[in-house]
Amino acid sequence: MPRLVPFRLAAACALALILVLSVGGSATAVTATNPSPQLRVVGKGGKVLAETSVATSGKVSVKTSPKANCLGRGTGGSGRSVKVKGGTALGVLARASKSTAALKPLLLTDHFLSEFGLGLCGIGNSKATSKLSWYLKVNHKNPNRGGETVKVKPGDEVLWALEPFPYPEELSLVAPFSAHPGVPFEVTVYSYDDRGKKKPAAGATVTGASGPTDASGHAMVTLSAEATLVARLGKDIPSNGAFVLMCQPNGACPVS
């Protein structure tokens, strides 16, 4: 989101996108064929704080904080607990924070609750500033709404990333489920813009790759043991982690 000078104007501009409305909701059933949403949180400096599946059932209670003052002096939270809908982008984050240490604490403010809803200032040690704000994408697209109003379905991909405006592109890595030790295999890296438009990402580095990706986003990777691959490119948001298992000496390979 734009950052204007002075900071008070920046905060007003930030408010439009990082405020998340607090509303009630119902549970979402999750089965083996109806997987949970996938949450990825990228903090300051491109550090991945969490990448996990999260159930969407029920409401989640979260406590607001006086330290959540990223929107300006005097805009911190009251310290009261509030409930958020589980089947939303904010609800998924709030539920994951209950069991993931790197996501604690969530810094939420209810200072603007009556007008706009809850405001998200911090996740773990990563906090919004006059230059950085929490960027939300669902299925690689910016919904341009507060996270508490954005419903998520089983199988959706939810990304929260602390980034400057204009927001960078998001990387996505496609890799095989398994590979043979010492045998090169191909991976592909894509980038998504704010609207979710996809294109090959040239020049990206990938864990274990012999070189950067080509114009088609392809690179060759060789592993000796199972590993989680990640793609990075400049200031773009790092890719999802792609875990690759190793085939057995007898040639048997794990299947997805």
ROTOR-523172 format. One record per residue: residue in one letter; x, z, y of N, C-alpha, C in turn. Coordinates in steps of 0.001 Angstrom, whole numbers, padded with zeros to 6 digits, always signed. Layout:
! ROTOR-523172
aXZYXZYXZY...
This chain:
! ROTOR-523172
m+000838+000000-001181+000000+000000+000000+000875+000000+001233p+000440-000527+002328+001280-000603+003528+001681+000770+004012r+002869+000845+004547+003369+002095+005119+003630+001866+006591l+002764+002408+007463+002906+002220+008893+003621+003413+009500v+004087+003254+010701+004760+004308+011432+003875+004676+012622p+003680+005970+012885+004298+007119+012242+003645+007475+010920f+004123+008605+010341+003673+009002+009009+002180+009224+008946r+001570+009751+009980+000133+010005+009938-000643+008711+009711l-000184+007606+010307-000819+006324+010044-000548+005877+008629a+000650+006161+008131+000976+005808+006749+000071+006551+005792a-000154+007835+006085-001012+008637+005210-002431+008104+005204a-002914+007697+006361-004280+007173+006420-004408+005902+005608c-003393+005066+005650-003408+003823+004882-003303+004128+003392a-002452+005094+003043-002275+005460+001633-003554+006018+001049l-004313+006703+001874-005521+007367+001406-006473+006406+000720a-006542+005186+001179-007507+004219+000650-007292+003923-000826l-006031+003983-001271-005755+003598-002649-005411+004744-003573i-004890+005862-003083-004496+006906-004021-005515+008015-004154l-006600+007929-003392-007679+008896-003596-008462+008515-004834v-008865+009521-005599-009603+009278-006827-010854+010141-006835l-012001+009529-006977-013257+010241-006886-013495+011102-008100s-014094+012259-007887-014400+013173-008976-015874+013074-009320v-016169+012467-010496-017541+012313-010933-017650+012671-012395g-018881+012955-012868-019103+013319-014262-019150+012092-015137g-019142+012314-016491-019209+011191-017397-019444+011621-018814s-019511+010637-019701-019779+010895-021107-018586+010549-021962a-018647+010930-023241-017534+010732-024161-017485+009300-024653t-016287+008876-025074-016089+007575-025673-015602+007757-027095a-016284+007158-028051-015894+007304-029447-014642+006493-029727v-013740+007051-030557-012506+006377-030923-012398+006351-032432t-012205+005172-032998-012041+005026-034436-010788+004234-034712a-010481+004031-035999-009281+003288-036379-009344+001861-035854t-010556+001291-035760-010702-000066-035263-011035-000091-033774n-011122+001070-033177-011457+001210-031766-010439+002154-031131p-009183+001698-030975-008081+002595-030621-008215+003207-029236s-007502+004310-029053-007503+004988-027760-006782+004144-026713p-007094+004356-025437-006334+003695-024374-004855+004076-024453q-004001+003167-024028-002573+003411-024013-002142+003748-022596l-001529+004905-022417-001088+005355-021102+000424+005244-020982r+000863+004665-019858+002294+004633-019533+002456+005138-018115v+003378+006086-017926+003627+006657-016603+005099+006460-016274v+005357+005810-015153+006726+005541-014692+006931+006274-013376g+007873+007207-013370+008114+008018-012192+009173+007457-011272k+009691+008315-010433+010679+007918-009433+011913+007322-010103g+012435+006251-009510+013627+005617-010036+013411+004842-011309g+012155+004527-011636+011870+003757-012838+011956+004551-014125k+011957+005879-014024+012038+006714-015224+010682+006776-015911v+010667+006461-017203+009435+006512-017978+009152+007960-018348l+008036+008486-017850+007675+009877-018100+006836+010041-019360a+006062+009018-019689+005213+009101-020882+004762+007711-021275e+004576+007527-022572+003997+006304-023108+003303+006694-024404t+001983+006810-024356+001263+007391-025474-000191+006948-025471s-000867+007109-026597-002302+006860-026654-003025+008155-026322v-004170+008041-025656-004895+009219-025173-006385+009050-025448a-006987+010073-026031-008427+010046-026271-009181+010157-024952t-010403+009640-024921-011175+009637-023687-012410+010541-023748s-012572+011309-024807-013787+012099-024977-013868+013256-023988g-015083+013511-023518-015347+014678-022686-014751+014636-021294k-014872+015768-020609-014295+015941-019278-013023+016758-019375v-012182+016630-018374-010904+017330-018338-010861+018205-017088s-010513+019470-017261-010398+020382-016130-008963+020359-015610v-008821+020124-014315-007503+020132-013679-007566+020993-012425k-006448+021591-012098-006398+022481-010949-005784+021765-009763t-006442+021862-008615-005870+021291-007396-004743+022192-006897s-003898+021639-006030-002715+022389-005604-002485+022297-004096p-002159+023421-003465-001798+023395-002042-000547+022551-001786k+000252+022325-002835+001474+021537-002688+001201+020039-002670a-000033+019650-002964-000400+018232-002951-000712+017803-001526n+000332+017695-000711+000153+017410+000717+000787+016084+001124c+000792+015119+000214+001429+013832+000508+000678+013027+001562l-000529+013422+001882-001314+012707+002889-001142+013295+004287g-000234+014256+004423+000033+014834+005725-000096+016341+005730r+000455+016962+006732+000419+018417+006853-001030+018909+006881g-001290+019952+006096-002613+020547+006070-003603+019862+005146t-003121+018902+004322-004037+018178+003442-003883+018586+001981g-003186+019689+001737-003006+020161+000368-004316+020631-000247g-004299+020807-001568-005499+021208-002281-005844+022676-002086s-007056+023037-002482-007543+024403-002320-007045+025345-003403g-006597+024787-004522-006189+025606-005650-007307+025797-006663r-008493+025283-006362-009614+025399-007288-009498+024369-008413s-010117+024673-009548-010168+023737-010667-011343+022781-010497v-011146+021547-010911-012199+020536-010873-012222+019831-012221k-013316+019167-012518-013436+018426-013768-013481+016936-013470v-012734+016176-014265-012720+014722-014115-013176+014084-015421k-013729+012924-015304-014251+012193-016458-013115+011714-017348g-013235+011964-018659-012172+011591-019587-011963+010101-019713g-013040+009321-019624-012936+007887-019819-012610+007108-018573t-011721+007632-017750-011264+006961-016530-009744+006979-016497a-009185+006196-015592-007729+006138-015475-007141+007496-015111l-007807+008234-014227-007334+009577-013884-007587+010554-015027g-008730+010421-015693-009040+011311-016801-008047+011195-017936v-007623+009967-018242-006615+009740-019285-005305+010412-018898l-004912+010272-017634-003695+010914-017147-003803+012426-017229a-004946+012969-016786-005144+014412-016793-005103+014965-018211r-005727+014266-019154-005709+014739-020541-004294+014708-021113a-003558+013645-020836-002185+013538-021345-001296+014633-020773s-001563+015034-019538-000732+016066-018901-000863+017418-019593k-001935+017616-020340-002138+018884-021034-001118+019081-022159s-000622+017964-022721+000265+018065-023883+001632+017422-023678t+001870+016850-022503+003141+016172-022229+003860+016872-021091a+004970+017512-021404+005675+018331-020414+006109+017531-019189a+006534+016285-019386+007040+015480-018270+005952+015142-017257l+004679+015318-017632+003584+015015-016719+003077+016253-015987k+003697+017377-016225+003272+018624-015592+004210+018971-014437p+003662+019446-013322+002230+019561-013037+001685+018290-012413l+000365+018119-012511-000297+017110-011694-000586+017747-010340l-000207+017084-009283-000492+017588-007942-001673+016817-007384l-002821+017474-007338-004056+016873-006850-004569+017657-005652t-005107+016938-004684-005709+017607-003544-007204+017304-003480d-007980+018335-003173-009415+018166-002961-009755+018265-001470h-008745+018092-000615-008955+018227+000833-009986+017223+001342f-010011+016025+000732-010938+014982+001157-012072+014791+000158l-012345+015820-000625-013298+015702-001729-014674+015228-001272s-015181+015765-000176-016532+015417+000259-016638+013986+000775e-015516+013450+001312-015557+012087+001839-015066+011050+000824f-013968+011365+000132-013332+010353-000713-013131+010788-002163g-012942+012081-002401-012647+012543-003751-011272+013163-003836l-010732+013197-005024-009421+013800-005264-008292+012844-004903g-007197+013390-004398-006027+012595-004083-004882+012967-005003l-004185+011984-005545-003060+012207-006451-001749+012117-005683c-000993+013219-005687+000285+013253-004966+001492+013318-005896g+001366+014003-007023+002540+014175-007866+002215+014191-009346i+003165+013683-010125+003110+013756-011588+004476+014264-012039g+004508+015464-012598+005791+016044-012979+006686+016212-011774n+007931+015765-011897+008890+015876-010800+008853+014688-009843s+007945+013750-010081+007843+012563-009236+006683+012736-008262k+006990+012666-006966+005977+012945-005942+005871+011800-004936a+004644+011540-004510+004400+010530-003482+004995+010983-002159t+005443+010018-001370+006026+010285-000054+005463+009272+000941s+006039+009256+002127+005613+008262+003109+006020+006850+002695k+006932+006728+001732+007410+005420+001284+006994+005076-000145l+006578+006077-000911+006218+005854-002304+004813+006363-002579s+004051+005636-003358+002713+006084-003733+002441+005683-005182w+001423+006300-005760+001101+006040-007164+000282+004754-007286y+000864+003808-007994+000299+002473-008209-000402+002466-009557l-001674+002109-009561-002465+002077-010792-002726+000641-011218k-002507+000371-012514-002875-000920-013089-003565-000657-014426v-004594-001414-014690-005285-001348-015980-005277-002752-016567n-004711-002861-017759-004530-004170-018392-003795-005127-017456h-002750-004587-016810-001812-005327-015964-002392-005736-014609k-003590-005276-014281-004221-005684-013024-004539-004483-012153n-004293-004614-010856-004616-003562-009902-006122-003556-009655p-006822-002471-010021-008273-002435-009799-008657-002214-008343n-007678-001842-007511-007934-001602-006083-009029-000579-005847r-009088+000413-006720-010024+001521-006570-009329+002793-007034g-009871+003925-006633-009319+005194-007068-009431+005362-008572g-008451+006017-009171-008379+006140-010617-009567+006816-011261e-010257+007683-010520-011400+008372-011108-012631+007482-011171t-012622+006369-010475-013749+005435-010528-013485+004283-011479v-012269+004199-012005-011898+003084-012880-012106+003488-014333k-013133+002942-014949-013407+003252-016344-012409+002541-017254v-012009+003212-018327-011116+002605-019307-011797+002621-020665k-011517+001576-021437-012103+001423-022752-011038+001595-023821p-011435+001866-025052-010464+001932-026146-009641+000647-026196g-008329+000799-026327-007438-000352-026374-006907-000798-025029d-007469-000281-023921-006968-000640-022592-005564-000087-022377e-004802-000756-021523-003465-000303-021142-003523+000223-019709v-003187+001486-019549-003242+002137-018238-001825+002465-017777l-001484+002003-016596-000157+002253-016024-000286+002980-014710w+000440+004089-014565+000635+004768-013283+002126+004684-012972a+002481+004150-011820+003893+004016-011459+004086+004405-009994l+005130+005160-009721+005456+005582-008354+006330+004504-007723e+005755+003772-006782+006426+002586-006244+006212+002450-004743p+007092+001685-004070+006894+001372-002655+005976+000166-002508f+005378+000020-001342+004580-001162-001041+005428-002145-000228p+005319-003450-000482+004458-004098-001463+004913-003797-002890y+003951-003587-003766+004269-003161-005119+005015-004246-005893p+005994-003833-006695+006742-004798-007498+005918-005290-008680e+006434-006295-009356+005763-006796-010546+006021-005860-011721e+005163-005973-012705+005240-005132-013898+005749-005977-015064l+006730-005480-015806+007261-006198-016960+006523-005808-018232s+006426-006765-019144+005823-006524-020452+006708-007164-021512l+007014-006408-022554+007923-006863-023603+007180-007084-024906v+007392-008247-025512+006816-008574-026819+007959-008707-027808a+007900-007916-028890+008962-007918-029892+008339-007806-031278p+009048-008243-032329+008506-008113-033686+008417-006651-034098f+007523-006367-035046+007335-005002-035519+008554-004518-036306s+009220-005441-037023+010377-005070-037847+011401-006188-037845a+012637-005864-038237+013716-006838-038266+014743-006428-039315h+015619-007363-039668+016691-007074-040620+017937-006617-039867p+018647-005610-040365+019870-005153-039705+020874-006295-039548g+021404-006455-038355+022421-007460-038110+021929-008876-037975v+020630-009081-038087+020062-010434-037995+019361-010595-036646p+019796-011546-035824+019180-011714-034504+017694-012072-034603f+016912-011587-033659+015502-011941-033569+015131-012132-032109e+014051-012857-031884+013661-013205-030520+012633-012234-029949v+012823-011915-028679+011834-011146-027925+011461-011955-026693t+010320-011605-026103+009858-012309-024906+009438-011300-023852v+009849-011553-022622+009500-010680-021501+008638-011457-020512y+007520-010830-020134+006635-011407-019135+006587-010490-017925s+006179-011043-016794+005919-010213-015617+004493-010463-015162y+003868-009408-014639+002502-009480-014132+002502-009082-012669d+001814-009869-011849+001712-009510-010443+000526-008575-010225d+000227-008291-008977-000807-007329-008627-002184-007731-009152r-002430-009026-009252-003724-009527-009712-003778-009723-011222g-002661-009424-011896-002628-009578-013343-002195-010953-013807k-001697-011770-012893-001232-013101-013267+000085-012981-014029k+000158-013648-015168+001284-013524-016088+002208-014738-016003k+003528-014460-016094+004509-015543-016141+005747-015051-016890p+006550-015959-017459+007794-015543-018118+008734-014898-017108a+009443-013865-017553+010389-013164-016675+011805-013594-017033a+012401-014404-016193+013770-014867-016406+014764-013870-015825g+015882-013663-016507+016946-012799-016008+016791-011338-016331a+015806-010986-017147+015604-009580-017512+016593-009151-018582t+017013-007903-018529+017866-007344-019570+016986-006587-020562v+017330-006704-021842+016571-006058-022907+017531-005272-023789t+017144-004108-024197+017956-003276-025079+018436-004083-026277g+019747-004126-026505+020299-004805-027669+020395-006305-027578a+020007-006896-026441+020033-008353-026299+021444-008856-026019s+021722-010075-026462+023036-010677-026252+023224-011159-024828g+022144-011285-024084+022214-011731-022701+020848-011622-022063p+020737-011942-020775+019443-011859-020098+018465-012912-020607t+017192-012706-020313+016180-013657-020750+016345-015001-020050d+015942-016068-020754+016049-017414-020192+014808-017720-019351a+014691-018975-018941+013592-019373-018069+012229-019180-018721s+012196-019128-020050+010942-018917-020775+010698-017448-021099g+011599-016584-020613+011464-015152-020872+011988-014718-022228h+012688-015606-022940+013172-015290-024285+014593-014737-024258a+014886-013872-025216+016241-013358-025421+016392-013039-026901m+017631-013053-027374+017920-012730-028764+018502-011319-028841v+017957-010528-029768+018358-009136-029945+018868-008939-031366t+019936-008151-031490+020469-007804-032811+020581-006289-032893l+020008-005702-033938+020031-004260-034131+020636-003897-035475s+021256-002730-035538+021758-002210-036805+020879-001082-037324a+020034-000561-036451+019127+000517-036829+017860+000395-035981e+016805+001067-036420+015558+001021-035654+015799+001498-034231a+015053+000921-033302+015272+001253-031891+014034+000918-031085t+013931+001553-029917+012889+001233-028954+013495+000356-027874l+012973-000843-027726+013491-001799-026764+012721-001686-025450v+013432-001853-024354+012830-001830-023022+013441-002956-022201a+012622-003619-021415+013101-004678-020532+013126-004183-019097r+014153-004576-018356+014281-004208-016950+014746-005419-016151l+014282-005483-014906+014666-006583-014030+014581-006124-012582g+015742-005900-011968+015774-005504-010573+014888-004308-010281k+014015-004445-009281+013129-003363-008882+011748-003456-009522d+011594-004375-010472+010319-004480-011170+010063-003226-011996i+008794-002956-012288+008436-001805-013113+008898-002065-014543p+009681-001156-015145+010188-001372-016509+009061-001652-017489s+009392-002372-018542+008385-002758-019528+007966-001587-020407n+006942-001833-021172+006569-000946-022266+007734-000818-023241g+007783+000259-023983+008775+000399-025035+008268-000266-026305a+009064-001151-026899+008690-001847-028128+009555-001312-029270f+008953-000537-030173+009700+000072-031275+009827-000934-032422v+011056-001173-032856+011329-002125-033932+011899-001374-035128l+011217-001468-036260+011668-000837-037497+012644-001747-038215m+013470-001171-039085+014431-001941-039858+013934-002191-041281c+014157-003407-041767+013826-003738-043146+014786-003036-044087q+014361-002798-045313+015173-002110-046309+016236-003033-046890p+017320-002465-047489+018369-003286-048104+017856-004273-049147n+016758-003893-049834+016200-004789-050845+015344-005896-050250g+015278-005932-048922+014532-006997-048251+013124-006627-047879a+012615-005477-048337+011251-005061-048016+011183-004666-046545c+010161-005170-045862+010016-004887-044429+008712-004149-044156p+008727-003174-043262+007488-002517-042856+006550-003548-042226v+005261-003321-042366+004274-004198-041753+003442-003376-040788s+002949-004017-039738+002169-003325-038715+000798-002984-039223
